[in-house]
């Protein structure tokens, strides 16, 4: 596992793995405490993190359905996992910036 990888980057990689494979990897990595700790954090916490915002919220805010939903929801989840967000108010502020960015990309396309 990359030493300087963000928690959200590790989570994205581990999201693709079966729990049994992660457990087996943890066992093989005896003595590799950083890697084992990352797997522990993923299995106990990171994989369960979801933003407060969902697709219905994005629709209500006027964002048309499309790939922007995945980008926004993924970025919000990553911000929570990376401990960049600490409250629903912070998520809403970040969400507003992301929606504005998506809207400006849509107009320039």
C-alpha positions in Angstrom: 0.0 0.0 0.0 1.2 3.4 -0.8 2.7 5.1 2.2 1.5 8.6 1.3 -1.9 7.6 -0.1 -4.9 9.4 1.4 -7.5 7.3 3.3 -10.0 7.9 0.5 -7.6 6.6 -2.1 -7.0 3.4 -0.1 -10.7 3.1 0.4 -11.4 3.3 -3.3 -8.9 0.5 -3.9 -10.3 -1.7 -1.2 -13.9 -1.1 -2.3 -13.0 -3.3 -5.2 -12.0 -6.2 -3.0 -13.9 -8.9 -1.2 -13.8 -8.8 2.5 -12.3 -12.3 2.6 -9.4 -11.2 0.3 -8.7 -8.2 2.6 -8.7 -10.4 5.6 -6.3 -12.8 3.9 -4.1 -9.9 2.9 -4.1 -8.7 6.5 -2.9 -12.1 7.6 -0.1 -12.2 5.0 1.1 -8.7 6.0 2.3 -9.7 9.4 4.7 -7.0 10.7 3.4 -4.5 8.1 1.5 -2.5 10.7 0.8 0.5 8.4 -0.9 -1.7 5.8 -2.7 -3.8 8.4 -3.9 -0.6 10.1 -5.3 0.6 6.8 -7.2 -2.6 6.2 -8.5 -2.5 9.8 -9.7 1.0 9.3 -11.4 0.1 6.0 -13.1 -3.0 7.4 -14.3 -1.2 10.6 -15.1 2.3 9.4 -14.1 3.6 6.0 -16.3 1.3 3.9 -19.4 2.4 5.8 -18.9 6.2 5.3 -21.5 7.8 3.1 -22.1 11.5 2.6 -25.3 13.1 4.0 -26.2 14.1 0.4 -27.8 11.7 -2.0 -29.0 11.7 -5.5 -32.4 13.0 -4.5 -30.7 16.0 -2.8 -28.8 16.7 -6.0 -32.0 16.5 -8.1 -33.8 18.8 -5.7 -30.9 21.3 -6.0 -31.4 21.4 -9.8 -28.5 19.3 -10.9 -29.6 17.2 -13.9 -28.9 13.4 -13.5 -25.7 12.3 -15.1 -22.0 11.6 -14.3 -21.8 14.7 -12.1 -23.7 12.8 -9.5 -21.0 10.2 -9.2 -18.3 12.8 -9.1 -20.0 14.9 -6.4 -21.1 12.0 -4.2 -17.6 10.3 -4.5 -15.8 13.6 -3.7 -18.1 14.1 -0.6 -17.5 10.6 0.6 -13.7 11.1 0.1 -13.8 14.3 2.1 -15.5 12.6 5.0 -13.0 9.7 4.9 -10.0 12.0 4.7 -11.4 13.9 7.7 -11.8 17.1 5.7 -15.5 17.4 6.7 -16.7 17.4 10.3 -20.3 18.5 10.0 -23.3 18.5 7.8 -23.0 22.3 7.4 -19.4 21.8 6.1 -20.7 19.2 3.6 -23.4 21.6 2.4 -20.9 24.3 1.8 -18.6 22.0 -0.1 -21.6 20.6 -2.0 -22.6 24.1 -3.1 -19.1 24.7 -4.5 -19.2 21.4 -6.4 -22.6 22.1 -7.9 -21.5 25.5 -9.1 -18.4 23.8 -10.7 -20.6 21.2 -12.3 -23.0 23.9 -13.6 -20.1 25.9 -15.1 -18.7 22.8 -16.8 -22.2 22.0 -18.2 -22.5 25.5 -19.7 -19.0 25.4 -21.3 -19.5 22.0 -22.9 
